[in-house]
Each structure stands twice: as structure tokens, then as C-alpha cells.
Amino acid sequence: MPPLLKHEQGMPGRTVRAGLRRVLHFRNDWLLAYDGGEWGRGLWLTNDDGSKTERILSDNVREMVPLDDGVLVLSGLAHMTIDFGNAFIFSNPDGMNISLQHAVHLDGQPSAYAKEPNGSVLFVTTYGLCRITKSGELQRLLGFPPWSRHQFTNSMAITSYGSIFIGMRMFVLRLRANSDRYTEEWLLPKDCRTFYLRQFDCVCKP
């Protein structure tokens, strides 16, 4: 079990519990990712007994993905008119030492991810599908239609034959690789072949 952080910057004595999203353990250290809004956010580095802590990022951390020689950290926030994201590649920590290798801005908050066989990472932002290569290059692969921005992606999977399935609040998007492009298929229940937008919700037509 990772040690609890005993204080948060500017809030001595407060134990950071809310919003713990992901934990990675290394030989001597732990990386703790928090996304609890105002109640706890950031990327923290701590040692095995929790006696030393260092805040690495102040962002809301959405995902941490182990790479061959480091860690990809996806951070950001989408709330009302705010929508931003970042991607960072850090070295693997060792003895409370960690270094930033690459950093890029995203077009929106990142969410679900999946690793490709070559080590690159696919993930979704509010606006579409992106890839981060092992060298830190950002590739924007596909834009999503405007009505999908409130569907809130929650999962992603890559099949052995290369198709990508993206789970959303009310849809599943299947992407089939076609040369250097993707063919979109929005999967719906049999009894909901047509729909309309009601505020931020997609509603099946009777």
C-alpha cells in the first residue's frame, strides 16, 4: 500500500486522501496521482515510508501510463467554460529524483487511454483522438463531432486486428483503421437508431 501524504502545499497537517486516481510504485519511490478538484489534485512523489514528499505537478492528473523508460502523465480539467490538457513524460523516479523529458499542450482534457504494441499511447481529449509516441511527439489523429463533447469518454480498448473501441456515456465509438485514416462507427442500442440533443443529453427518438 502506498503511504498517505501527510500534508498538501499550503495546508500543513492535512492528510491528502480525496481524489487519488492512480498509483505507481518504483524501486524506492511512489508516484501518486490526484484528481479531486479543489479537494486534492496534483502529482506527488514520495518515498516508501512517506517521510519525504515532493509535489511534481499542480494539475488535476487524469492518467499515468508506464513507458519503457519513464512515465506518461496526462493532466487537465473540463468544467463549464474551462477545458485544457497537458501531456508530460517524466523519467522513472529513483531516490526522490525525477526529471521532465517532454511536455506538450493538448486541445482539451484527456481521458481514457490504450497502449499500442509499439509503445505509443492513444488517448481521447474533449475534441478527438490523439497519440503520444515514445519520443514525446503529439499526433492528432481524428476530430470528433461537436455533439459528442458532452459524452465523457470513460474507456478505450484496441483489438488484435487494430480496431479501437471508445466507451462514452451513451455511445460506443468503433474506429477501423483504413490506410492513414480511421472510419467511424457510432454504435447504438437496437431500439435507439435515431436520437436528438436535449441540452447536453442525447435522447432516443420514439
C-alpha positions in Angstrom: 0.0 0.0 0.0 1.3 3.5 -0.8 2.0 5.8 2.1 -0.5 8.6 2.8 0.7 12.1 2.1 0.8 13.9 5.4 0.4 17.4 4.1 -0.5 19.4 1.0 1.3 22.5 -0.1 -0.1 25.5 1.9 -2.2 23.2 4.1 0.1 21.8 6.8 -1.3 18.9 8.8 -4.0 18.0 6.3 -3.9 14.4 5.0 -4.4 14.1 1.3 -7.0 11.4 0.7 -9.6 12.7 -1.8 -9.3 12.1 -5.5 -6.5 9.5 -5.5 -6.7 8.3 -9.1 -3.6 6.3 -9.8 -0.6 4.9 -8.0 2.7 3.7 -9.4 5.5 2.0 -7.3 9.1 2.1 -8.2 12.2 0.7 -6.5 12.4 3.4 -3.9 9.5 5.7 -4.6 5.8 6.1 -5.2 4.1 8.4 -7.7 0.6 9.3 -6.5 -1.8 11.0 -9.0 -4.8 13.0 -7.6 -7.8 14.4 -9.4 -10.3 15.5 -6.7 -10.9 19.1 -7.9 -10.3 21.6 -5.2 -10.1 18.9 -2.5 -6.9 17.4 -3.8 -5.1 17.4 -7.1 -1.6 17.1 -8.4 1.2 14.6 -8.9 3.2 13.7 -5.8 6.5 11.8 -5.4 7.1 10.1 -2.0 9.4 7.5 -0.6 8.4 4.1 0.8 7.6 5.3 4.4 6.1 8.7 3.4 8.7 10.7 5.3 9.7 12.6 2.2 7.2 14.2 -0.3 7.5 16.4 -3.3 4.8 17.9 -5.4 5.7 17.5 -9.1 2.6 18.9 -10.7 -0.3 21.1 -9.5 -2.7 19.9 -12.3 -5.6 17.5 -12.0 -3.9 14.3 -13.1 -6.2 12.1 -15.2 -3.9 9.2 -16.1 -0.4 7.8 -15.5 0.9 5.4 -18.1 4.2 3.5 -17.6 6.5 3.6 -20.6 9.7 1.7 -21.3 12.0 4.4 -19.7 9.6 6.7 -17.9 6.0 7.6 -17.2 3.4 9.5 -19.3 1.3 11.8 -17.2 -2.0 13.1 -18.7 -3.5 16.1 -16.9 -6.2 18.6 -17.4 -9.7 19.8 -16.5 -13.0 20.3 -18.3 -15.6 22.3 -16.2 -18.1 24.7 -17.6 -16.1 27.1 -19.9 -12.7 25.7 -18.8 -11.2 22.9 -20.9 -7.4 22.3 -21.1 -5.0 19.5 -21.0 -1.3 18.6 -20.9 0.9 15.6 -21.5 4.2 15.1 -19.7 6.8 12.4 -19.9 8.9 12.0 -16.8 11.9 9.8 -16.1 11.3 6.9 -13.7 11.9 8.3 -10.2 14.8 6.9 -8.2 15.7 8.1 -4.7 13.3 11.0 -4.8 14.9 12.2 -8.1 12.7 12.7 -11.2 13.2 14.7 -14.4 10.8 16.1 -17.1 11.7 14.7 -20.5 8.9 16.1 -22.7 5.8 18.3 -22.3 3.0 19.3 -24.8 -0.3 21.2 -24.6 -3.5 19.3 -25.6 -6.7 20.8 -27.1 -8.8 19.6 -24.1 -9.0 17.4 -21.1 -7.6 13.9 -21.7 -9.5 10.9 -20.6 -9.3 7.1 -21.4 -6.1 5.7 -22.9 -4.7 2.5 -24.5 -1.2 1.5 -25.3 -0.2 0.4 -28.8 2.1 -2.6 -29.4 4.9 -0.2 -30.4 4.8 1.6 -27.1 2.9 4.7 -28.2 -0.2 5.7 -26.2 -3.6 6.6 -27.7 -5.9 8.8 -25.7 -9.0 10.9 -26.1 -9.5 14.6 -25.4 -12.7 16.5 -25.5 -12.2 17.1 -29.2 -10.8 13.9 -30.6 -8.3 11.0 -30.7 -4.6 11.7 -30.1 -1.4 9.7 -29.9 1.8 10.3 -27.9 4.8 8.5 -29.3 7.6 7.2 -27.1 9.7 10.2 -28.2 7.1 12.6 -26.9 5.6 13.6 -30.3 1.9 14.6 -30.2 -0.2 13.4 -33.1 -3.8 14.4 -33.5 -5.5 11.6 -35.4 -9.2 12.3 -35.5 -11.6 15.0 -34.6 -15.0 14.2 -33.0 -18.3 15.8 -34.0 -19.3 18.8 -31.8 -22.3 17.0 -30.3 -20.1 14.3 -28.8 -18.2 16.7 -26.5 -20.5 16.1 -23.5 -20.4 12.3 -23.9 -17.4 12.0 -21.5 -15.2 9.1 -22.6 -14.6 6.5 -19.9 -12.8 3.6 -21.5 -10.8 2.5 -24.6 -9.5 -0.8 -26.0 -7.5 -1.8 -29.0 -8.3 -5.2 -30.6 -5.7 -7.5 -32.0 -6.8 -6.6 -35.6 -6.3 -2.8 -35.0 -9.8 -1.5 -34.3 -10.3 0.9 -31.5 -13.4 0.9 -29.2 -14.1 4.0 -27.2 -16.7 3.9 -24.5 -18.7 7.0 -23.8 -21.7 7.9 -21.6 -24.3 6.9 -24.2 -22.4 5.5 -27.1 -19.6 3.2 -28.1 -17.4 4.5 -30.9 -15.6 2.0 -33.1 -12.7 3.2 -35.2 -11.5 1.0 -38.1 -8.0 1.7 -39.4 -8.1 2.5 -43.2 -4.7 3.3 -44.6 -3.7 6.5 -42.7 -7.3 7.3 -41.6 -10.0 5.9 -39.4 -13.6 5.0 -40.3 -16.1 6.0 -37.6 -18.9 3.8 -36.5 -21.2 5.1 -33.7 -22.8 2.0 -32.0 -26.3 2.4 -30.6 -28.8 0.1 -29.0 -31.2 -1.6 -31.4 -34.1 0.4 -30.0 -32.3 3.8 -30.4 -31.3 4.1 -34.0 -32.2 7.8 -34.1 -31.7 10.5 -31.4 -31.8 14.2 -30.8 -30.0 16.5 -28.4 -31.8 17.8 -25.3 -29.5 20.3 -23.6 -26.3 18.2 -23.1 -28.0 14.7 -23.4 -28.6 12.5 -26.4 -32.2 11.2 -26.2 -33.6 8.3 -28.2 -36.4 9.3 -30.6 -39.6 7.1 -30.1 
